[in-house]
Amino acid sequence: MKHLRLITLLVVAAIILTACGSTSAPEADSAPAANSGEEAAAPAEAAEDAAPTRTKLVIATMNLPEILDAQQSFMGFPLSNELIGQPMLRYNADAGVFVSDTIESFSVSEDGKTMTIKLPEGYKYSNGDPLDAQVLVDAINRYVEISPYGYDYDGMESVTAVNETTVEIFNANGFNGMNQTFMTTFGSPWDAAAAKKMGDEAFAYNPIGNGLFSIKTEWAPGQDLELVRNENFYTSNPLVNNQGPALMEEVLVRFITDGQTRANELEAGTVDIAYGLPASAANAMESNPDIQVIKVVLAGQVSISMNVNKAPFDDVNVRKALAMAVNREQLEVALNGSATAEYAFVNESMIGYDPAAQDYAKDLYPYDLDAAKALLAESGWEDTDGDGVLDKDGEAFSVEFIIDSSSVSQTDAASVLQAQLKELGIDMQITQYERGAVRETMLAGDYQMGLYGYLWADADILTYRFSEGMSPSQFFSAELTDMLDAARVIPDPADRTAAYLDIQKYLLDNVPMIPLMSENLYVGARSWVQGIKILFPDRLVLNDVKIVE
């Protein structure tokens, strides 16, 4: 492998953010120099002055989107939504500050409740529509009205166009939630006027944004995504060198859900970049001088989700037994670099992390197969016929376990968990679904057990995992809702982290989910691809990318 760089941006960023005080934006973009994002770049930067030999980039990604308008979506992906819509802010992990991307500059008042945003003059969407202050106001209001995550802007009492290039936002709760959304495509300023003209349904599949690229040919779910350079593109992002239109003229995003197939295509040279390589494939590429690989530790985690409204998981003893029967260390070894063992709900790459939550979980649910069997016996589960599978009232403990077919770590982890639960006396049958189908099935409560993951840089993601209508485990309560609502608006980082520690303890006591692992992301590229950067938390940006073969 020509280059291998281990990127731990998320761990660093979470530590810096927790230590630096409020997560509000710094005054007037107090950012470092333009190359401050260099830590996140793959070092394929030889022959920087060489002219591109090809202007079409081909990328294979694991994420199969249902729609492309992130304001209507449950999921925003770096290699579809984010190539079309540009975030308002980025996070500089080295300096521990938010910096501008779409916008020219921003500042926050001393009381932390008023944000002033400046837009560049004459800014336009990819189709030529103006992106001025009133248009940005309309985009923000559309997010609140239409997004499943509109709650991120809770406390926003006003958003006003002061003049043609200035927007003022007043949020009584501060900007803990808004800043996190502003650095994603969920909070990108999608063209609300175009959406109104086209209708939200049509706009969902072929949205107008202000990203590096725009849709070249009409897109529908299941198709590859053909993109063309946005000649109107502009960014203030100091973490990239090229702040104007992309160096590449076209991008073809191929949605390939099988990880090994993505790796094979990369090795064959039929794709230039493969987003999401299996760890085994990344390790095997170490001796290949024509391939560079970047590893990113992801913020978030994958948990075992159990439907608390359906037997046998409506019994807390059963859920606790499973928590003690899962051997995470064995799982981490078996996954060979694709994941790291987790015990609590906020990992060390996230804002709000406290190691005390991990310690609490380890004490509460140590790996103890005998204790797990004893808990199940208390609930009436025994192997009465000696076939190795527990039964109760004549029914075998047999469960369907659903997973995301596009996730390499989930498919690998499921077989390990299947063997571990077999030792406990549980017959676990694995069913693979497309990612969106997993979400829909779990949110509808039409399942027993499975793996469910989240990627978000802030502990506030727990609001969307344990609130009514949004909980894959179907677990929520008035007490928990009050705790979550209070934690998300606490301005002091230490107090906020302490609140999320209490929330995690509450969840661990009730164990609707079993925290399992954080995932590692491997991005591979041919050596002829220059200028790759991955920005916090896991965003592959193409501003500086060119091909020199």
Residue, then its C-alpha position, 0 to 999 in steps of 0.5 A: m500500500k503506497h500510503l496508510r494514515l490512521i486518522t483519529l479526528l473524531v477522538v481528538a475533536a471530541i476531547i477538544l470540544t469538551a474541554c473548550g467551553s461552549t460549542s457555539a461558533p467562535e467570533a468571526d471565524s477565528a480559524p487557522a490557516a488554509n492547510s489546517g485540515e492537512e492531518a485528514a488528507a491522504p498524502a498523495e500530493a506528489a506532482e501537485d502542479a501536474a495537469p489532470t489527465r482525466t476530468k471524470l472521477v468514479i467513486a464506489t460507495m456502500n451507502l444506497p440513498e433513498i432520496l437526495d434532499a437531506q432536509q427530507s431524509f433520515m440519512g445524509f451521505p457524504l457521497s451523494n447528498e454532500l456532493i450536491g448540498q454544501p454544509m454551512l459550517r465545518y469543524n476544525a479538529d486541530a483548533g477545536v473550532f467551527v469554521s465557515d463553509t457555505i457562509e463567509s463568516f459568522s459570530v455568536s453574541e456573548d450570551g450565546k443566543t444570537m448568531t450573525i451569519k454573513l453570506p458572500e455577495g452574489y452567491k448562487y445555487s448550482n442552477g443560478d438561483p440566488l442564495d441571499a439572506q432571505v433565501l437562507v432564511d427560507a431554507i432554514n425554515r424549510y428544515v424546521e418544517i420538513s426535516p425529521y430532525g427539525y427538533d435540532y433547532d428547538g429554541m429558535e425563536s427567530v431567523t431574520a434577513v437583516n440585509e441582502t447578505t446578513v442573517e440573524i438567528f436567535n435561539a434561546n437554547g443556544f447553538n449546541g444542536m444547530n451547530q452540529t446540524f449546520m456542519t451536515t447536509f441536513g442543515s445545508p441551504w437547499d433551494a427552498a424556492a426550487a423545492k416549492k416549484m418542483g414539489d417536495e416529492a420531485f425535489a427529494y430525488n433531484p434537489i438543487g443545492n450549492g455543493l461542488f456538483s449538481i445532478k447531470t441526469e435525472w436520478a431515481p433510487g437504485q441508479d448510479l448518480e451522475l454529477v457535473r461540476n457546479e460552476n457557481f460553487y464557492t466556499s470559505n472553508p479554510l480546510v481546503n485549498n481550492q475554494g472555487p469550482a471543483l477541479m474534476e468536471e464530472v463524478l460518477v457515484r456507483f452504489i455498490t453495497d457489497g464491500q468485497t466487490r468495492a475492493n475488487e473494483l478498486e484493485a481492478g482500477t475500474v473505480d478511482i475511490a472506494y468509500g467503505l472497504p472491508a478491513s480485511a481488504a484494506n489490510a490485504m492492500e498493504s503491499n499494493p503500491d498503486i493504492q492508498v488507504i485512509k482509516v477513520v474512527l467513526a463517531g457513534q456506534v452500533s448496538i443490539s436493539m431489542n423490541v421491548n414491546k415484544a416477547p421475549f424482550d419485554d422481559v428486562n431479565v432477558r435483555k440483561a442476560l443478553a448484555m452479559a452473554v455478549n463477549r465484545e473483546q472476542l468480537e473485536v478480535a474477530l472483526n480484525g480492525s473493522a470495529t472497536a468494542e463499546y459498552a456505553f452509548v456515547n463513544e470517545s469520538m463524540i461530544g458528551y463522552d465520559p469514561a465513567a459510563q463505560d465503567y458503569a456498563k462493565d460493572l453492571y454487565p460483565y461477560d458472565l455466561d453462567a450469570a446470564k443463564a441464571l437470569l434466563a432461568e429466573s424468567g422460565w427459560e430452560d432447555t427442557d428437551g436437551d436440544g441446546v436451545l432454551d424453551k418456555d411454555g413449549e416455545a423455543f428461544s428462536v429469534e430473527f436478527i435483522i442487519d444492514s446488508s451494506s455494512v461489512s462490520q454488521t454482517d461480520a459481527a452478526s455471525v460472531l453474535q450468532a455463535q455467542l448466543k448459541e452458547l447461551g441457548i438462543d437460536m438466532q437467525i440472521t436476516q439481511y435488509e437494505r439499510g432503509a428497510v432496517r430503519e423502517t422495520m425497527l421504527a414500526g416495531d415489526y421485528q424482534m432483534g437486530l443491529y442498529g447504528y448511528l453516526w453523529a458527533d454529539a450525544d444529542i443523537l440519543t434524543y432520536r434513539f429514545s423518543e416516541g416515534m423515533s426509537p428502534s427499540q420502542f423504548f421511551s418514557a416521560e422521565l427519559t424524555d425530560m432528561l434528554d430535553a434538559a441535556r441538549v440545551i445545557p451550555d456548559p460542556a462539563d454539566r452537559t456531559a454529566a447530564y448525558l452520563d446520567i442518561q446513559k446510566y438510565l438506559l443501561d439500567n433498562v437495557p433496551m439496547i446493548p452497546l456493542m461497537s464503534e465502526n472504523l471506516y476505510v477509504g481506498a483510492r488509486s495512487w493517481v488520485q491526488g488531493i483527497k481530504i477527509l474532514f470531521p467527522d467522516r466527510l470525503v471532500l473533493n475540492d482539491v481532488k484531481i487525477v494524474e495518471 
